[in-house]
Amino acid sequence: MKKQFLLLFLIPFLVIANESITFEVNLMPQGSDRYNVIIKGNISSSQIDLKQEFRKKIHEICGTRFEIENTELGNIDQDGYKKLTMYGSFKCFVNSQM
C-alpha cells in the first residue's frame, strides 16, 4: 500500500521532470541591425536556460560581432502556470561599424 501511495505521489513530478525544455522565441527587427527578442520558457526552464537561448539566438543572427543593449527577466501567467520570460535587445556590428 505504501508503494502505491508513493508512486501516485511521484508521478506528477516525473512528468514535469521529463518535460523537454522548449522556448517560444519572438524576434523583432528594429532596423539598422538592431533587434528585440522575447523568449518565453516553460514550467521547467530556468534563468540560465533563457540566457543561453538568448545568446544562441544572437549568435544565429550576428555571429560573434554584437552588443547586448539590455535584458530583463520576468514572469507571465499562461495556462495557469507562471513561466519565465526574458526580454532583450541587441545590435549586430557589420565591418563598416568596427
PDB file as gemmi writes it, atoms N, CA and C in Angstrom:
CRYST1    1.000    1.000    1.000  90.00  90.00  90.00 P 1                      
ATOM      1  N   MET A   1       0.816  -1.185   0.000  1.00  0.00           N  
ATOM      2  CA  MET A   1       0.000   0.000   0.000  1.00  0.00           C  
ATOM      3  C   MET A   1       0.868   1.261   0.000  1.00  0.00           C  
ATOM      4  N   LYS A   2       1.959   1.238   0.776  1.00  0.00           N  
ATOM      5  CA  LYS A   2       2.843   2.400   0.830  1.00  0.00           C  
ATOM      6  C   LYS A   2       3.493   2.656  -0.526  1.00  0.00           C  
ATOM      7  N   LYS A   3       3.867   1.602  -1.215  1.00  0.00           N  
ATOM      8  CA  LYS A   3       4.494   1.755  -2.530  1.00  0.00           C  
ATOM      9  C   LYS A   3       3.519   2.363  -3.529  1.00  0.00           C  
ATOM     10  N   GLN A   4       2.272   1.968  -3.484  1.00  0.00           N  
ATOM     11  CA  GLN A   4       1.275   2.516  -4.406  1.00  0.00           C  
ATOM     12  C   GLN A   4       1.034   3.996  -4.116  1.00  0.00           C  
ATOM     13  N   PHE A   5       0.965   4.344  -2.843  1.00  0.00           N  
ATOM     14  CA  PHE A   5       0.776   5.744  -2.469  1.00  0.00           C  
ATOM     15  C   PHE A   5       1.975   6.583  -2.903  1.00  0.00           C  
ATOM     16  N   LEU A   6       3.165   6.073  -2.696  1.00  0.00           N  
ATOM     17  CA  LEU A   6       4.380   6.775  -3.094  1.00  0.00           C  
ATOM     18  C   LEU A   6       4.429   6.955  -4.606  1.00  0.00           C  
ATOM     19  N   LEU A   7       4.072   5.924  -5.347  1.00  0.00           N  
ATOM     20  CA  LEU A   7       4.051   6.003  -6.806  1.00  0.00           C  
ATOM     21  C   LEU A   7       3.025   7.026  -7.274  1.00  0.00           C  
ATOM     22  N   LEU A   8       1.865   7.047  -6.678  1.00  0.00           N  
ATOM     23  CA  LEU A   8       0.822   8.001  -7.016  1.00  0.00           C  
ATOM     24  C   LEU A   8       1.279   9.429  -6.733  1.00  0.00           C  
ATOM     25  N   PHE A   9       2.039   9.611  -5.674  1.00  0.00           N  
ATOM     26  CA  PHE A   9       2.550  10.927  -5.307  1.00  0.00           C  
ATOM     27  C   PHE A   9       3.661  11.394  -6.252  1.00  0.00           C  
ATOM     28  N   LEU A  10       4.512  10.483  -6.729  1.00  0.00           N  
ATOM     29  CA  LEU A  10       5.667  10.846  -7.540  1.00  0.00           C  
ATOM     30  C   LEU A  10       5.378  11.005  -9.034  1.00  0.00           C  
ATOM     31  N   ILE A  11       4.302  10.448  -9.538  1.00  0.00           N  
ATOM     32  CA  ILE A  11       4.024  10.508 -10.976  1.00  0.00           C  
ATOM     33  C   ILE A  11       3.960  11.940 -11.514  1.00  0.00           C  
ATOM     34  N   PRO A  12       3.271  12.872 -10.863  1.00  0.00           N  
ATOM     35  CA  PRO A  12       3.264  14.242 -11.412  1.00  0.00           C  
ATOM     36  C   PRO A  12       4.659  14.856 -11.488  1.00  0.00           C  
ATOM     37  N   PHE A  13       5.516  14.571 -10.529  1.00  0.00           N  
ATOM     38  CA  PHE A  13       6.866  15.105 -10.548  1.00  0.00           C  
ATOM     39  C   PHE A  13       7.685  14.496 -11.682  1.00  0.00           C  
ATOM     40  N   LEU A  14       7.484  13.237 -11.969  1.00  0.00           N  
ATOM     41  CA  LEU A  14       8.199  12.600 -13.071  1.00  0.00           C  
ATOM     42  C   LEU A  14       7.773  13.175 -14.409  1.00  0.00           C  
ATOM     43  N   VAL A  15       6.510  13.484 -14.557  1.00  0.00           N  
ATOM     44  CA  VAL A  15       6.017  14.077 -15.806  1.00  0.00           C  
ATOM     45  C   VAL A  15       6.634  15.448 -16.016  1.00  0.00           C  
ATOM     46  N   ILE A  16       6.677  16.264 -14.975  1.00  0.00           N  
ATOM     47  CA  ILE A  16       7.273  17.589 -15.089  1.00  0.00           C  
ATOM     48  C   ILE A  16       8.770  17.484 -15.344  1.00  0.00           C  
ATOM     49  N   ALA A  17       9.453  16.555 -14.688  1.00  0.00           N  
ATOM     50  CA  ALA A  17      10.893  16.397 -14.863  1.00  0.00           C  
ATOM     51  C   ALA A  17      11.237  15.932 -16.273  1.00  0.00           C  
ATOM     52  N   ASN A  18      10.370  15.173 -16.908  1.00  0.00           N  
ATOM     53  CA  ASN A  18      10.644  14.682 -18.251  1.00  0.00           C  
ATOM     54  C   ASN A  18      10.230  15.659 -19.349  1.00  0.00           C  
ATOM     55  N   GLU A  19       9.600  16.767 -18.969  1.00  0.00           N  
ATOM     56  CA  GLU A  19       9.182  17.750 -19.962  1.00  0.00           C  
ATOM     57  C   GLU A  19      10.425  18.352 -20.617  1.00  0.00           C  
ATOM     58  N   SER A  20      10.442  18.360 -21.921  1.00  0.00           N  
ATOM     59  CA  SER A  20      11.593  18.914 -22.613  1.00  0.00           C  
ATOM     60  C   SER A  20      11.576  20.433 -22.503  1.00  0.00           C  
ATOM     61  N   ILE A  21      12.751  21.003 -22.505  1.00  0.00           N  
ATOM     62  CA  ILE A  21      12.865  22.450 -22.406  1.00  0.00           C  
ATOM     63  C   ILE A  21      12.662  23.028 -23.798  1.00  0.00           C  
ATOM     64  N   THR A  22      11.556  23.705 -23.959  1.00  0.00           N  
ATOM     65  CA  THR A  22      11.254  24.352 -25.227  1.00  0.00           C  
ATOM     66  C   THR A  22      11.025  25.827 -24.971  1.00  0.00           C  
ATOM     67  N   PHE A  23      11.250  26.617 -25.989  1.00  0.00           N  
ATOM     68  CA  PHE A  23      11.118  28.055 -25.864  1.00  0.00           C  
ATOM     69  C   PHE A  23      10.266  28.599 -27.000  1.00  0.00           C  
ATOM     70  N   GLU A  24       9.544  29.648 -26.704  1.00  0.00           N  
ATOM     71  CA  GLU A  24       8.858  30.410 -27.733  1.00  0.00           C  
ATOM     72  C   GLU A  24       9.680  31.678 -27.915  1.00  0.00           C  
ATOM     73  N   VAL A  25      10.271  31.848 -29.097  1.00  0.00           N  
ATOM     74  CA  VAL A  25      11.163  32.975 -29.356  1.00  0.00           C  
ATOM     75  C   VAL A  25      10.524  33.885 -30.395  1.00  0.00           C  
ATOM     76  N   ASN A  26      10.373  35.157 -30.035  1.00  0.00           N  
ATOM     77  CA  ASN A  26       9.868  36.163 -30.967  1.00  0.00           C  
ATOM     78  C   ASN A  26      10.973  37.169 -31.230  1.00  0.00           C  
ATOM     79  N   LEU A  27      11.415  37.252 -32.478  1.00  0.00           N  
ATOM     80  CA  LEU A  27      12.468  38.172 -32.882  1.00  0.00           C  
ATOM     81  C   LEU A  27      11.830  39.309 -33.659  1.00  0.00           C  
ATOM     82  N   MET A  28      12.097  40.533 -33.225  1.00  0.00           N  
ATOM     83  CA  MET A  28      11.516  41.706 -33.870  1.00  0.00           C  
ATOM     84  C   MET A  28      12.626  42.631 -34.351  1.00  0.00           C  
ATOM     85  N   PRO A  29      12.876  42.684 -35.670  1.00  0.00           N  
ATOM     86  CA  PRO A  29      13.885  43.610 -36.200  1.00  0.00           C  
ATOM     87  C   PRO A  29      13.454  45.058 -35.963  1.00  0.00           C  
ATOM     88  N   GLN A  30      14.398  45.894 -35.549  1.00  0.00           N  
ATOM     89  CA  GLN A  30      14.119  47.302 -35.285  1.00  0.00           C  
ATOM     90  C   GLN A  30      14.808  48.213 -36.297  1.00  0.00           C  
ATOM     91  N   GLY A  31      15.373  47.632 -37.344  1.00  0.00           N  
ATOM     92  CA  GLY A  31      16.088  48.421 -38.342  1.00  0.00           C  
ATOM     93  C   GLY A  31      17.504  48.716 -37.896  1.00  0.00           C  
ATOM     94  N   SER A  32      18.362  49.046 -38.843  1.00  0.00           N  
ATOM     95  CA  SER A  32      19.753  49.418 -38.576  1.00  0.00           C  
ATOM     96  C   SER A  32      20.470  48.378 -37.718  1.00  0.00           C  
ATOM     97  N   ASP A  33      20.275  47.108 -38.025  1.00  0.00           N  
ATOM     98  CA  ASP A  33      20.959  45.995 -37.355  1.00  0.00           C  
ATOM     99  C   ASP A  33      20.645  45.880 -35.861  1.00  0.00           C  
ATOM    100  N   ARG A  34      19.487  46.372 -35.433  1.00  0.00           N  
ATOM    101  CA  ARG A  34      19.035  46.245 -34.041  1.00  0.00           C  
ATOM    102  C   ARG A  34      17.850  45.288 -33.995  1.00  0.00           C  
ATOM    103  N   TYR A  35      17.768  44.534 -32.894  1.00  0.00           N  
ATOM    104  CA  TYR A  35      16.709  43.548 -32.738  1.00  0.00           C  
ATOM    105  C   TYR A  35      16.217  43.534 -31.300  1.00  0.00           C  
ATOM    106  N   ASN A  36      14.943  43.262 -31.132  1.00  0.00           N  
ATOM    107  CA  ASN A  36      14.351  42.960 -29.835  1.00  0.00           C  
ATOM    108  C   ASN A  36      13.970  41.488 -29.839  1.00  0.00           C  
ATOM    109  N   VAL A  37      14.131  40.837 -28.695  1.00  0.00           N  
ATOM    110  CA  VAL A  37      13.806  39.418 -28.569  1.00  0.00           C  
ATOM    111  C   VAL A  37      12.968  39.217 -27.316  1.00  0.00           C  
ATOM    112  N   ILE A  38      11.932  38.401 -27.452  1.00  0.00           N  
ATOM    113  CA  ILE A  38      11.164  37.942 -26.297  1.00  0.00           C  
ATOM    114  C   ILE A  38      11.239  36.423 -26.301  1.00  0.00           C  
ATOM    115  N   ILE A  39      11.694  35.854 -25.197  1.00  0.00           N  
ATOM    116  CA  ILE A  39      11.812  34.406 -25.061  1.00  0.00           C  
ATOM    117  C   ILE A  39      10.932  33.961 -23.907  1.00  0.00           C  
ATOM    118  N   LYS A  40       9.988  33.076 -24.192  1.00  0.00           N  
ATOM    119  CA  LYS A  40       9.114  32.522 -23.159  1.00  0.00           C  
ATOM    120  C   LYS A  40       9.538  31.086 -22.915  1.00  0.00           C  
ATOM    121  N   GLY A  41       9.826  30.769 -21.679  1.00  0.00           N  
ATOM    122  CA  GLY A  41      10.194  29.410 -21.307  1.00  0.00           C  
ATOM    123  C   GLY A  41       8.967  28.598 -20.961  1.00  0.00           C  
ATOM    124  N   ASN A  42       9.209  27.390 -20.476  1.00  0.00           N  
ATOM    125  CA  ASN A  42       8.108  26.563 -19.997  1.00  0.00           C  
ATOM    126  C   ASN A  42       8.227  26.427 -18.486  1.00  0.00           C  
ATOM    127  N   ILE A  43       7.465  25.550 -17.918  1.00  0.00           N  
ATOM    128  CA  ILE A  43       7.419  25.408 -16.457  1.00  0.00           C  
ATOM    129  C   ILE A  43       8.785  25.037 -15.886  1.00  0.00           C  
ATOM    130  N   SER A  44       9.525  24.201 -16.587  1.00  0.00           N  
ATOM    131  CA  SER A  44      10.779  23.691 -16.039  1.00  0.00           C  
ATOM    132  C   SER A  44      12.012  24.484 -16.476  1.00  0.00           C  
ATOM    133  N   SER A  45      11.862  25.548 -17.254  1.00  0.00           N  
ATOM    134  CA  SER A  45      13.040  26.299 -17.690  1.00  0.00           C  
ATOM    135  C   SER A  45      13.516  27.238 -16.580  1.00  0.00           C  
ATOM    136  N   SER A  46      14.810  27.513 -16.599  1.00  0.00           N  
ATOM    137  CA  SER A  46      15.428  28.358 -15.575  1.00  0.00           C  
ATOM    138  C   SER A  46      15.978  29.625 -16.233  1.00  0.00           C  
ATOM    139  N   GLN A  47      16.457  30.548 -15.397  1.00  0.00           N  
ATOM    140  CA  GLN A  47      17.069  31.771 -15.917  1.00  0.00           C  
ATOM    141  C   GLN A  47      18.274  31.451 -16.791  1.00  0.00           C  
ATOM    142  N   ILE A  48      19.039  30.470 -16.390  1.00  0.00           N  
ATOM    143  CA  ILE A  48      20.223  30.077 -17.166  1.00  0.00           C  
ATOM    144  C   ILE A  48      19.809  29.576 -18.540  1.00  0.00           C  
ATOM    145  N   ASP A  49      18.738  28.774 -18.600  1.00  0.00           N  
ATOM    146  CA  ASP A  49      18.249  28.274 -19.890  1.00  0.00           C  
ATOM    147  C   ASP A  49      17.841  29.422 -20.804  1.00  0.00           C  
ATOM    148  N   LEU A  50      17.145  30.406 -20.251  1.00  0.00           N  
ATOM    149  CA  LEU A  50      16.714  31.551 -21.058  1.00  0.00           C  
ATOM    150  C   LEU A  50      17.899  32.366 -21.551  1.00  0.00           C  
ATOM    151  N   LYS A  51      18.883  32.578 -20.686  1.00  0.00           N  
ATOM    152  CA  LYS A  51      20.069  33.336 -21.092  1.00  0.00           C  
ATOM    153  C   LYS A  51      20.846  32.604 -22.188  1.00  0.00           C  
ATOM    154  N   GLN A  52      20.949  31.283 -22.076  1.00  0.00           N  
ATOM    155  CA  GLN A  52      21.634  30.512 -23.116  1.00  0.00           C  
ATOM    156  C   GLN A  52      20.884  30.588 -24.437  1.00  0.00           C  
ATOM    157  N   GLU A  53      19.561  30.518 -24.392  1.00  0.00           N  
ATOM    158  CA  GLU A  53      18.762  30.621 -25.613  1.00  0.00           C  
ATOM    159  C   GLU A  53      18.896  32.013 -26.224  1.00  0.00           C  
ATOM    160  N   PHE A  54      18.958  33.043 -25.392  1.00  0.00           N  
ATOM    161  CA  PHE A  54      19.156  34.410 -25.862  1.00  0.00           C  
ATOM    162  C   PHE A  54      20.485  34.537 -26.596  1.00  0.00           C  
ATOM    163  N   ARG A  55      21.547  34.039 -25.992  1.00  0.00           N  
ATOM    164  CA  ARG A  55      22.877  34.067 -26.627  1.00  0.00           C  
ATOM    165  C   ARG A  55      22.882  33.263 -27.933  1.00  0.00           C  
ATOM    166  N   LYS A  56      22.233  32.119 -27.926  1.00  0.00           N  
ATOM    167  CA  LYS A  56      22.166  31.278 -29.124  1.00  0.00           C  
ATOM    168  C   LYS A  56      21.488  32.033 -30.266  1.00  0.00           C  
ATOM    169  N   LYS A  57      20.395  32.721 -29.966  1.00  0.00           N  
ATOM    170  CA  LYS A  57      19.679  33.480 -30.987  1.00  0.00           C  
ATOM    171  C   LYS A  57      20.541  34.628 -31.517  1.00  0.00           C  
ATOM    172  N   ILE A  58      21.276  35.297 -30.624  1.00  0.00           N  
ATOM    173  CA  ILE A  58      22.168  36.383 -31.057  1.00  0.00           C  
ATOM    174  C   ILE A  58      23.237  35.844 -31.990  1.00  0.00           C  
ATOM    175  N   HIS A  59      23.839  34.722 -31.646  1.00  0.00           N  
ATOM    176  CA  HIS A  59      24.898  34.141 -32.486  1.00  0.00           C  
ATOM    177  C   HIS A  59      24.350  33.701 -33.844  1.00  0.00           C  
ATOM    178  N   GLU A  60      23.110  33.229 -33.896  1.00  0.00           N  
ATOM    179  CA  GLU A  60      22.493  32.866 -35.174  1.00  0.00           C  
ATOM    180  C   GLU A  60      22.341  34.082 -36.080  1.00  0.00           C  
ATOM    181  N   ILE A  61      22.001  35.225 -35.505  1.00  0.00           N  
ATOM    182  CA  ILE A  61      21.741  36.436 -36.284  1.00  0.00           C  
ATOM    183  C   ILE A  61      23.028  37.190 -36.598  1.00  0.00           C  
ATOM    184  N   CYS A  62      23.896  37.380 -35.603  1.00  0.00           N  
ATOM    185  CA  CYS A  62      25.052  38.274 -35.739  1.00  0.00           C  
ATOM    186  C   CYS A  62      26.393  37.566 -35.874  1.00  0.00           C  
ATOM    187  N   GLY A  63      26.477  36.335 -35.521  1.00  0.00           N  
ATOM    188  CA  GLY A  63      27.785  35.699 -35.420  1.00  0.00           C  
ATOM    189  C   GLY A  63      28.418  36.106 -34.099  1.00  0.00           C  
ATOM    190  N   THR A  64      29.665  36.568 -34.150  1.00  0.00           N  
ATOM    191  CA  THR A  64      30.372  36.917 -32.919  1.00  0.00           C  
ATOM    192  C   THR A  64      30.500  38.417 -32.698  1.00  0.00           C  
ATOM    193  N   ARG A  65      29.950  39.220 -33.606  1.00  0.00           N  
ATOM    194  CA  ARG A  65      30.112  40.673 -33.507  1.00  0.00           C  
ATOM    195  C   ARG A  65      28.775  41.316 -33.158  1.00  0.00           C  
ATOM    196  N   PHE A  66      28.579  41.565 -31.868  1.00  0.00           N  
ATOM    197  CA  PHE A  66      27.301  42.099 -31.403  1.00  0.00           C  
ATOM    198  C   PHE A  66      27.500  42.855 -30.092  1.00  0.00           C  
ATOM    199  N   GLU A  67      26.482  43.597 -29.721  1.00  0.00           N  
ATOM    200  CA  GLU A  67      26.443  44.273 -28.435  1.00  0.00           C  
ATOM    201  C   GLU A  67      25.056  44.061 -27.836  1.00  0.00           C  
ATOM    202  N   ILE A  68      25.004  43.526 -26.624  1.00  0.00           N  
ATOM    203  CA  ILE A  68      23.738  43.371 -25.928  1.00  0.00           C  
ATOM    204  C   ILE A  68      23.421  44.712 -25.275  1.00  0.00           C  
ATOM    205  N   GLU A  69      22.282  45.288 -25.650  1.00  0.00           N  
ATOM    206  CA  GLU A  69      21.925  46.602 -25.128  1.00  0.00           C  
ATOM    207  C   GLU A  69      21.207  46.521 -23.792  1.00  0.00           C  
ATOM    208  N   ASN A  70      20.287  45.559 -23.636  1.00  0.00           N  
ATOM    209  CA  ASN A  70      19.644  45.367 -22.344  1.00  0.00           C  
ATOM    210  C   ASN A  70      18.962  44.008 -22.298  1.00  0.00           C  
ATOM    211  N   THR A  71      18.750  43.525 -21.087  1.00  0.00           N  
ATOM    212  CA  THR A  71      17.999  42.290 -20.855  1.00  0.00           C  
ATOM    213  C   THR A  71      17.166  42.487 -19.595  1.00  0.00           C  
ATOM    214  N   GLU A  72      16.054  41.777 -19.549  1.00  0.00           N  
ATOM    215  CA  GLU A  72      15.175  41.853 -18.392  1.00  0.00           C  
ATOM    216  C   GLU A  72      14.447  40.522 -18.246  1.00  0.00           C  
ATOM    217  N   LEU A  73      14.445  39.990 -17.050  1.00  0.00           N  
ATOM    218  CA  LEU A  73      13.732  38.750 -16.760  1.00  0.00           C  
ATOM    219  C   LEU A  73      12.399  39.070 -16.112  1.00  0.00           C  
ATOM    220  N   GLY A  74      11.403  38.274 -16.429  1.00  0.00           N  
ATOM    221  CA  GLY A  74      10.087  38.463 -15.837  1.00  0.00           C  
ATOM    222  C   GLY A  74       9.317  37.160 -15.835  1.00  0.00           C  
ATOM    223  N   ASN A  75       8.092  37.218 -15.362  1.00  0.00           N  
ATOM    224  CA  ASN A  75       7.192  36.066 -15.339  1.00  0.00           C  
ATOM    225  C   ASN A  75       5.892  36.446 -16.024  1.00  0.00           C  
ATOM    226  N   ILE A  76       5.295  35.486 -16.693  1.00  0.00           N  
ATOM    227  CA  ILE A  76       3.958  35.677 -17.230  1.00  0.00           C  
ATOM    228  C   ILE A  76       3.095  34.525 -16.747  1.00  0.00           C  
ATOM    229  N   ASP A  77       1.818  34.783 -16.613  1.00  0.00           N  
ATOM    230  CA  ASP A  77       0.864  33.731 -16.274  1.00  0.00           C  
ATOM    231  C   ASP A  77       0.260  33.221 -17.571  1.00  0.00           C  
ATOM    232  N   GLN A  78       0.466  31.949 -17.844  1.00  0.00           N  
ATOM    233  CA  GLN A  78      -0.065  31.347 -19.061  1.00  0.00           C  
ATOM    234  C   GLN A  78      -0.553  29.945 -18.715  1.00  0.00           C  
ATOM    235  N   ASP A  79      -1.768  29.657 -19.070  1.00  0.00           N  
ATOM    236  CA  ASP A  79      -2.381  28.351 -18.805  1.00  0.00           C  
ATOM    237  C   ASP A  79      -2.376  28.000 -17.319  1.00  0.00           C  
ATOM    238  N   GLY A  80      -2.458  29.004 -16.464  1.00  0.00           N  
ATOM    239  CA  GLY A  80      -2.487  28.761 -15.031  1.00  0.00           C  
ATOM    240  C   GLY A  80      -1.125  28.533 -14.401  1.00  0.00           C  
ATOM    241  N   TYR A  81      -0.049  28.693 -15.160  1.00  0.00           N  
ATOM    242  CA  TYR A  81       1.301  28.494 -14.655  1.00  0.00           C  
ATOM    243  C   TYR A  81       2.112  29.761 -14.856  1.00  0.00           C  
ATOM    244  N   LYS A  82       3.029  30.013 -13.935  1.00  0.00           N  
ATOM    245  CA  LYS A  82       3.972  31.117 -14.129  1.00  0.00           C  
ATOM    246  C   LYS A  82       5.126  30.605 -14.971  1.00  0.00           C  
ATOM    247  N   LYS A  83       5.421  31.346 -16.036  1.00  0.00           N  
ATOM    248  CA  LYS A  83       6.518  30.960 -16.915  1.00  0.00           C  
ATOM    249  C   LYS A  83       7.522  32.096 -16.982  1.00  0.00           C  
ATOM    250  N   LEU A  84       8.800  31.733 -16.925  1.00  0.00           N  
ATOM    251  CA  LEU A  84       9.857  32.729 -17.039  1.00  0.00           C  
ATOM    252  C   LEU A  84       9.877  33.311 -18.445  1.00  0.00           C  
ATOM    253  N   THR A  85      10.156  34.600 -18.513  1.00  0.00           N  
ATOM    254  CA  THR A  85      10.246  35.296 -19.785  1.00  0.00           C  
ATOM    255  C   THR A  85      11.469  36.192 -19.751  1.00  0.00           C  
ATOM    256  N   MET A  86      12.131  36.307 -20.889  1.00  0.00           N  
ATOM    257  CA  MET A  86      13.280  37.197 -20.998  1.00  0.00           C  
ATOM    258  C   MET A  86      13.035  38.153 -22.151  1.00  0.00           C  
ATOM    259  N   TYR A  87      13.207  39.434 -21.878  1.00  0.00           N  
ATOM    260  CA  TYR A  87      13.119  40.471 -22.892  1.00  0.00           C  
ATOM    261  C   TYR A  87      14.523  41.016 -23.074  1.00  0.00           C  
ATOM    262  N   GLY A  88      14.910  41.286 -24.306  1.00  0.00           N  
ATOM    263  CA  GLY A  88      16.232  41.833 -24.525  1.00  0.00           C  
ATOM    264  C   GLY A  88      16.345  42.499 -25.874  1.00  0.00           C  
ATOM    265  N   SER A  89      17.391  43.288 -26.011  1.00  0.00           N  
ATOM    266  CA  SER A  89      17.681  43.908 -27.301  1.00  0.00           C  
ATOM    267  C   SER A  89      19.185  43.829 -27.534  1.00  0.00           C  
ATOM    268  N   PHE A  90      19.540  43.760 -28.807  1.00  0.00           N  
ATOM    269  CA  PHE A  90      20.947  43.691 -29.167  1.00  0.00           C  
ATOM    270  C   PHE A  90      21.166  44.340 -30.524  1.00  0.00           C  
ATOM    271  N   LYS A  91      22.428  44.632 -30.805  1.00  0.00           N  
ATOM    272  CA  LYS A  91      22.811  45.254 -32.062  1.00  0.00           C  
ATOM    273  C   LYS A  91      23.925  44.426 -32.683  1.00  0.00           C  
ATOM    274  N   CYS A  92      23.787  44.150 -33.973  1.00  0.00           N  
ATOM    275  CA  CYS A  92      24.842  43.464 -34.721  1.00  0.00           C  
ATOM    276  C   CYS A  92      25.792  44.501 -35.306  1.00  0.00           C  
ATOM    277  N   PHE A  93      27.061  44.171 -35.372  1.00  0.00           N  
ATOM    278  CA  PHE A  93      28.044  45.045 -35.991  1.00  0.00           C  
ATOM    279  C   PHE A  93      28.428  44.466 -37.347  1.00  0.00           C  
ATOM    280  N   VAL A  94      28.495  45.327 -38.323  1.00  0.00           N  
ATOM    281  CA  VAL A  94      28.983  44.941 -39.645  1.00  0.00           C  
ATOM    282  C   VAL A  94      30.384  45.522 -39.794  1.00  0.00           C  
ATOM    283  N   ASN A  95      31.107  45.118 -40.832  1.00  0.00           N  
ATOM    284  CA  ASN A  95      32.509  45.526 -40.995  1.00  0.00           C  
ATOM    285  C   ASN A  95      32.700  47.036 -40.959  1.00  0.00           C  
ATOM    286  N   SER A  96      31.774  47.801 -41.536  1.00  0.00           N  
ATOM    287  CA  SER A  96      31.952  49.249 -41.591  1.00  0.00           C  
ATOM    288  C   SER A  96      31.754  49.921 -40.227  1.00  0.00           C  
ATOM    289  N   GLN A  97      31.171  49.217 -39.276  1.00  0.00           N  
ATOM    290  CA  GLN A  97      30.929  49.788 -37.950  1.00  0.00           C  
ATOM    291  C   GLN A  97      32.075  49.514 -36.990  1.00  0.00           C  
ATOM    292  N   MET A  98      33.061  48.742 -37.362  1.00  0.00           N  
ATOM    293  CA  MET A  98      34.141  48.397 -36.439  1.00  0.00           C  
ATOM    294  C   MET A  98      35.315  49.332 -36.582  1.00  0.00           C  
TER     295      MET A  98                                                      
END                                                                             
